[in-house]
Structure formats: C-alpha cells, structure tokens
Amino acid sequence: MILRTEPLTAAAFASFGDVLEAAGDPDKVINQGLCGRFHDLARLDFGPGGRAGLSVFRAELRALPYRLEMVERHPDGSQAFVPMDPEPFLVIVAPDAGGVPGAPRAFLTAPGQGINLLRNTWHGVLTPLAGNGLFAVIDRIGETPNLEEYWFAAPYSVEAG
C-alpha cells in the first residue's frame, strides 16, 4: 500500500492537531517593537494528574520511501514536536476508527514548522528526514500509562507526493 506525502497546512492538519509556525503577521509586537509574538498556537492538554514536561529527543534520520509499520497514540495528553533545526520532517497521522487507526495520512513539514498532536491522536514515530534529528518535545508527565501502539497487518510505503 502506498501513502503519498502532502504539504503540512493548518487546515489539512486541524483534526489531528496544530501546526506551529510563524506565518503571516504576528498577533502582537513586544520587546520594544523588536519581537513578533505568534500567540497560543497549540491546544496543549495534559489531562488529570499530569503536568507539562519539556524534553529533547534525538531521532535517527530516515528517508523516503519510508516503511510505516505501526502508529501510536497518547490517551492522556497532547504531544508537541518543535524541530531544533530548520529541516523538514515527516508527520504521519490517522483518524480513530472505533479504537483502531483509520486510513493514515502523511504530511511533509516546511522548514520552521512544528506540530502539536491532540490527545489520543494516532501518529507515526518521530521521523526527521534531514538535519540533526533534535526536537524539543512538550508532552505529559504523569504516573499513568500514556502509550498505545497499533501494528498494521501490512506495512505502508510512504513516498513523496
């Protein structure tokens, strides 16, 4: 099964999460007029008994075509990925279809874009395609298990759109 990438846009990604980017005019200019603030871009959610945590992930670089064998989700909190270099990365998401993932979609970020995945959103693993693979990750820290995995019966081949 072949899955083609599509550009990451706020409209196309809205049901899965938020696109983090400095697009258009800033909401406010601060710091003596020298800084534009793009305000409140993510629907962060850390659920009952959780708190926000900031971590740094180092992921191995991947390439297209990419073999998609599994997706995961976090039922207790959102998860934001902010690349620490300007390189694109692959974002795979799927709607929920009765407790299992529906048809996946593959997005290719533009330089400077990050994402916030909504709570309980099926998604692929962190998949940088270039750069150093470093990401700042804002997600839930808590005592309850917060990971479900789903392995597809047959893998997808993710290819450039």
Steps between C-alpha positions, in 0.01 A plus 500: 500500500640837400445815703598831333622800697313829493611845618426575865236773527294612798174420320601148392642417845231660722319180598828344616663798670663837446768628264759705686644770278556873471272558202349833404511799730567448871213539747698752698831684482696495827850567637523865399356419157777253416310170539180369343294267718294228333279427797344179636559276198437160661213328678724353771326245722663310783194330646412438864801425717747605233726797453689656212848370440766627262745243363751486216480201265776389263350288222684313227462645152274309263442519125219466250367255410429429867355172628205571731431197717343647812341805654449601860286735706504661842156483666589731790665797331603698197854490360678788324811462283712807429801433276827647623625550145319630190475167317173332396366190670232244423175506702268200474156510662179297480146560618356271765268234356337331796814467710739421215660732245313580182670585170831675574613827348859614454601866522835653416584808706650813356818639657417664832170316561427296811188313605283435802311169495169503682439253782414150372612567140648203318841599362823359364830519684725806482638494145759765410615487138800734526695704754606393845181323615466722809155604617363680802199297613228632728284220634331348804698389801299280736473164672235337278586305184469733204592293196304269270656342190331355194687283247353488149434156348689617188746791495453818300768649277509875555623674187545860389176653371 
